[in-house]
Amino acid sequence: MNTTIQIQNLKCGGCANTITTKLSELELVNNVKVDNANNSVSFSYENEETLKTVKTLLVKLGYPEIGNKNVLTTKAKSFVSCAIGRMHK
């Protein structure tokens, strides 16, 4: 199955690099593509449990789905993820 999720706090290529790297490490997740212009991440996945895992990981990284809570601590996590992504470009 393929899906696209609109996410919050996506700022730059560093963010995209972290998201791509971390989601690609998950089993049953493939073809990860981050679109900074549209604040979205697209990927293919095998089952609903995998989709839940992806959404949970995005929150942990600081990039919750649009419509979900985006508290200060989540925003702070996105800055850390962004910085890590920039260092590993």
C-alpha positions in Angstrom: 0.0 0.0 0.0 1.1 3.6 -0.6 0.2 6.7 1.4 1.1 10.3 1.8 1.0 11.9 5.3 0.9 15.7 5.7 3.2 16.5 8.6 4.0 19.5 10.9 7.3 21.1 11.7 9.0 20.2 8.4 11.5 23.0 7.7 14.4 21.9 5.5 16.5 19.3 3.9 17.9 18.3 7.3 14.4 17.4 8.5 13.8 15.5 5.3 17.1 13.6 5.6 16.3 12.5 9.2 12.7 11.4 8.3 13.9 9.5 5.2 16.7 7.8 7.1 14.6 6.8 10.1 11.6 5.6 8.2 13.8 3.6 5.7 15.2 1.7 8.7 11.8 0.3 9.5 10.9 -3.2 8.2 8.1 -3.2 5.7 8.5 0.5 4.8 9.9 1.4 1.4 10.1 4.2 -1.2 10.2 7.0 1.4 10.0 10.5 -0.1 9.8 13.7 1.7 8.3 16.8 0.0 9.3 20.0 1.8 7.1 22.2 -0.4 4.0 20.3 0.6 5.0 19.3 4.1 4.4 15.6 3.4 6.1 12.2 3.5 5.1 9.4 1.1 6.0 5.8 1.4 4.8 2.3 0.8 4.0 -0.1 3.7 2.7 -3.6 4.2 -0.1 -3.4 6.8 -1.9 -1.1 9.2 0.4 -2.0 12.1 3.3 -0.7 10.0 1.4 2.5 9.3 0.8 3.1 13.0 4.5 2.5 13.7 5.5 5.1 11.1 3.1 7.7 12.6 4.4 7.0 16.1 8.0 7.4 14.9 7.2 10.6 13.2 5.8 12.0 16.4 8.9 10.8 18.3 11.1 12.7 15.7 9.0 15.8 16.1 6.9 15.6 12.9 3.3 14.8 13.9 0.6 14.4 11.3 -1.4 17.6 10.5 -4.4 17.7 12.8 -2.6 16.0 15.7 -1.2 17.8 18.8 1.9 19.8 18.2 3.1 20.9 21.6 6.3 22.7 22.4 8.2 19.5 23.3 7.3 18.1 19.9 8.5 21.2 18.1 11.7 21.0 20.1 12.2 17.4 19.0 11.9 18.5 15.4 14.7 21.0 15.8 17.0 18.3 17.2 16.0 15.9 14.3 16.7 18.7 11.9 20.1 19.3 13.3 21.0 15.6 13.2 19.8 15.4 9.6 22.0 18.3 8.6 25.0 16.7 10.2 24.5 13.4 8.3 23.7 14.9 4.8 
